[in-house]
């Protein structure tokens, strides 16, 4: 019996006897010290094999590309071959067969960090992740590719991204969101406090405008509009962060300020959604001549209709921020995503209400944890319901 694995530096296929399990090994090609899976021990010399020999006992991995394709499961030896052939870029995500959160390929194969595209001269670490699998025709996915995961056989959107509507479990959504939240709680809380600070400044200005008069009120009103735009901008950045976290990608606090490119499309989306809300307000205003009970009844009915409508269009925001659809196109795609998951959306809405209630009961301090978790939960729901993230 022998153990076969890949040198993480030069991707050379190596083989040692199984009696060396748990020891450190030196690659004969690049002299890198590698760990043969187990406890630390002395260094042994390795000898390259003549070719890969798959072993059923070896770990298996999936590869997720940013284009939405999922490949696998394959062994590490196969991945090493793909690296040597230039078919695996540095920022593809590699995850174990039973994992939901992947790691960038360069963490498994450091040699990818310095790899250069021969055709463009650009670093593969800066390129969109992609796998040039010769068995796959991206425009006609089908069963001919033995490495293409079943979820990748679904239909592709004709828009800017691959959108696959599929029914998922609320339990899978909450489980994945909880796991990712525990890994990034500090970053998420920091980002949320930043957004809350802007909102608090806006609230203070509103209080000031209520007790003063004159031209300064106009100035405060204009400043309030600017602060609302800043909040919208930061909220887009937070959603982009949570989408990256849910996908298992690296993110940082600076990305909270990266939502500028999507600010105008999101404002356009708000205006389109706001038109029905304006009509609702106008109807309630016109009903002021009727009895108070009738006005309350109509307001409740209209409110329920608005809530039901939101349950169908909520993915629009994520489709726009995730650059998968334009403002108008997002509405049609949102219905395709929401309709098969309507029951799950209702459960998530109830879960959101419950989480915020718990946050309020915790002297409102819990809101700094509740708000980012809810954001991460809905980002996870969007990714799973569009087939971009697969549960365990």
N, C-alpha and C positions, 0 to 999 in steps of 0.2 A: 504494500500500500504506500501511496505517496500523497503529499499535500501540494496542490498547485495554487499559485496566486500571482498577482501582478505587482511589480515594483511601482509604487505610487509616484516616483520621480520620472523614470524613463519609460514606464509602461511595458517593460520586458516581462514576458511570460516566464515564471520561475517554478522550480519543483524541488521539494526536499522530501526526505523520508518522514513517515508519520511519527517516528521517534523524536523528531525535532520540534514537535508541536509545543508552543509556548516559549520558544527561544527566539532571540533576535538573530537577524540574518543580514548579510552584506550582499548587495547586488553586484555581480561580477562586471556589469556593464558601466554603472555610474557610481559604484561604491557607496550608495545610500544604505543606511542601516534601517531595515524594515522589521516590523513586529509580526511574527507568525502568531496568529490569534491564540492567546493564552497568557499566562503570567510571564513576567520578565525573566530572562536567563542569559546565558553567555551567547556571544556572537558566533555564528557558523558561516561557512562559505557556501554559496549557492551556485548552481549550474543551470544555464538556460535549457529549456525543453525545446524539442523540435516542433511542437505544435500543441494547441490546446486540447485537453482531454476533459470534457465536462464530467463533473461529479455530482451525484444527486445530493450529497451531504453539504455541498457548498452553498453559501447564501445566494439568494436571487434578488434582483433589483428591477424596479421600474424606472423609466426615464421620462420626465415630463418636460416638454418644450413649451416656450411661451406662445407658440402658434396654436397650442391646444392639443397637440398630438401626445399620446401616451404610449410608450413602447415597453415591451417586456412581458413576463419577467425573463431576465437573462442573467447569466453568471458574471462575475467580475472579470473572468478571462475574456468573455465576449466584449465587455466594455473596453478592455484594454486594446482589443483589435480595432474597435471603432475609433478609439483615440488615435492610434497609429495611422489609421486611414483618413483622419481628418474629418470624421463624420460626427464628432461630438464636440460641441463648443463649450467654453469655460463656464457659461452661466446656465446650462441645462441643469435641471434638478434631478438628482439621483436619490431614490428612497428605497428602503428595504421592502420586501414583499408584504410585510405586515405593518408598515409605517404609513402615516398620512402626511407627515411633514418631511419634505426632501431637503437635501443640501446641495449647494452648487457643485458642479462637476470638478471644479478646480480644487475643492477641498479633498477629493479623492485622488485627483491626478494633478499635482502642483505644476507639472510641466505645461499644462494648458495655459497657465498665467502668462507665459512668455511666447505662446504659439502665435504665429502670424499668418494671416490669410495670404496665400501665394498670389491670388488674383488681384487683391486690393491693397495689400500691405497693412491692413488694419488688424489690430489685436483682436483675437477671437473672444477675449474677455469682455470686450465692449460691444460685440455684435449680439443681435437677438439670438437667443438659444435656438438651435435647430439641429436636426439629425437628418443627414442625407441617407435614408434607408433605401437601398435599391429595390426592396420589395414593396415599397409604398408609393402610390401615385396620389399626391395630396389632393388633386382635383376629383379623384374617383376612389375614395377609400373603400376597401372591400376586404373579403376574407383571404385574398392572395398573400397578405403579409403575415408571416408567422410570428412576428415580433410586435405587431400592433395590438394593443389591449382592446378588449371588446368595446369599451366605452368610446373608443376613437372611431368606431365604425358608424357612429350616428351622423345625421345630416350636418352639413356645414352651412353657415350663414353666407349670403351673398354680400354681406356688409364687410366692415373692416376686421372682423374677428370671427372665430368659430363659435357659434352659439348652439348648444344642444340642450333642449328642455328635457329634464328627466325628473321623475318623482324620487324624493329622498326622505329619509327618516329624520324627524325632529331630534331624536336622541343622538343621531350621528352629528347633527349640526351643533348641538349643545356640547357634546363630548369634545369635538375638535376645537370649538371656540374656547372651551375651558382650558384645554391643553396649551393652546397658543397663548392665551391670556396669562397663564402662569409663567410663561417664558418671557413675556414682554410687559409685565405689569408696570414696572417703573417708567418705561418709555411712554406707555399709554396714559398713565396718570399725569405725567408731565405735560404731554400734549393737550390733555383735557383741561388742566389747570390754566394753560395759556389761553385757550378759547374762552374759558369761564371768566378770566381776568378782563378780556375785551368786553364781554357781556356786562360785567359789573360796572365798568366805566360808563357804558351806554346807559345803564339804569340810573347811575348817579346823575348823569346829565339830564335825564328825563325828570328827576326829582327837582333839580335846580330850575329847569324851565317852567315848572309849575308855580314857583314863588317869585319869579322876576318878570319884568316886562321890558319892552323896547326892542331895539335892533339886535341885541345880544341873543334874543330867543331864536331869531332866524339863523344866526351863526351856530347856535347849539343844535338846531334842527339839522343843518347841513353836516355838522360833525357827526351827528347820530347816524346819518345815512352812510357816511364813510366808515364808521365803526361796524355797521351792519354788513357792508361789503367785505370788510376785513374778516368778520366772523364767517361769512359764506366762503371766502377764500381759504381760511384755516380749516373749516369743516371738510372741504374738498380734499385738502392735504391729509387730514386724519383718515378719511375713507381710503385714499390711496395707500396710506400706511397699513391700514388693517387688511386691505386686499393683498398687499405684499406679505404681511405676516401670515395670513391664512394660507398663502401659497408656499410658505416655507422659505421665502426669500429674505435676504438681509435688508434691514431698513434702519433709519437713524432719525434723530429729532429734526435735523435740517429738512427732511422731506415733508414736514408739516407745512412748510412754506412753498411747496412745489405745486400748488393747485391753480396757479395763475392762468395756465393755458386753457383750463376748463371753466374759468369763471364766467365768461360770456355765454357759452352754451348752457350752463346751469341757470344763469339768470333768465335766459330765454325759456328754459323748461319751467321755471317758477312762474313766469308771466303766463304761459299757456295754461298751467294748472290753476293759476290765480283767477283767470277769467270766470270759471264756474263759481269760485268762491265769492267773487264780486257780485255775480248774479244772485247768489244765495242771500248776501247781505242786503241787496236791493229789494228782494222779495220780502224779507223780514221787515225792512223799513216801511214798505208799502202796506204791510199788514198791521201797522201800529193803530189803525182805526178800529180794529177788531178787539175782542176781549183778550185779557192777558193769558187766559188758559188756552185760547186758540193759538196765540202767538207761540207759547211754549211748546204746544203739540207740534206745530209746523216746524219749529226750530229743531226739535228732537228728530223728526222724520227726515228733514233735510240733512241734519248731521250724520244720521245713520247712512244715508245715501252717499254722502261724501266719503265716509269711512269705507264703505263697500267699494266705491270707486278706487280709493287709494290702494286697497288690497290687490287690485288688478294692475295698477301702474307703478307700484313701488320699485320694480326693477329698472325703470327708466333712468333713475338717478345713477345707479351703478353701471348701467350700460354706457351712459355718457362719460362718466368719470373714468371707466375702464377702457375707453376708446374703442368700444365694440359697436357703437351705433351713433348716428346723429340724433338730434333732438326729435325730429318728426318720426324718424325710423324707429326710435326706441319704443314708441307706444305699441306698435304692432308686435315687436319682439317680446315686450313685457307681458302681453296677453298670452303668448305661447308658453312663457315660463310660468306664469301665475296660475293659469287654469288647471293644469294637472296637480298643482301643489296648493290649491286653495285651502284645504283643510289644515295643511301644515302652516300656512301663512296665518290663519286664525289662531292657531296654538302659539305661534311666535309673537303675535300681537299681545295675547294674554300674558305670555311670559315676560314681554317687555314691560307691560303695566305692573306686573308683580315685582319685577326687579327694581323698578323706580320707586315703588311703594316702600320696599325694604330699604332703599337708599334714603328716602325721606325719614323713615322711622329711626334710622341711625343718626339722628340729629343733623340730617342733611349732609354729613360728612361722607356717608356712603355713596353719595351721588358721584364723587370723583372716581369711584370704582365702577358704579353701575353704568354710567354713561359710556365709558370706553368699551365695557364688556358688551353692551347692547350694540354698539357700532360694529364691533368685531363679529358678533353673532349674526347680524344681517349681512355683513360682507361674506361670511362663511356660507350662509344660506344662498346668497346669489351665486357664488362659485359652484356650490354643489348642484343647485337647480339648473345651472347652465352646462353641467358636465365638465367644468374646468377643474374640479377638485373631487376626488373619489374617496369615499369613506373607507374605513378598514373593512 
